[in-house]
Amino acid sequence: MGKIAFGQAWSFPAGMTDALAAYGVQFGDPFWAPFDVHGDIRSVALPDGTVITETLGRAWATGYEYTATGVAGISGYQGSFAVTGDDAATMLSWDTSFEAEDTAAAAYMLTVNAGGAQTMLARLASHFVPVPTAPSR
């Protein structure tokens, strides 16, 4: 099989670059799952027992790149998180690519990524949602 790509992006109001970067692009403190982090390496166990290990590559103030291993039949996994913004919007993007030895491995990895994207959306929505306060009058 050839290279497979999976990506997800979330749009926020303009001017949120710093807040999104502080929350969404910290390799050592991933916002969506309880990773075991040791410096530039983090790992997470999936419900089926698969352990994914991610290694930090390049990092900058508003993003980072990483590689991942641990999923049977998957090789060359690369991912990135990045925050970009302009006068109209601020965007958090997650992009991944990998090679799969067969259709079953590809389907499994895409399912893992899709589930991760759903959890990321829920955590982003929970963190950035306004919370009502008592009236001031």
Secondary structure, 3 states (H helix, E strand, C coil): CCEEEEEEEEEEECCCHHHHHHHHCCCCCCCCCCCEEECCEEEEECCCCCEEEEEEEEEECCEEEEEEECCCCEEEEEEEEEEEECCCEEEEEEEEEEEECCHHHHHHHHHHHHHHHHHHHHHHHHHHCCCCCCCCC
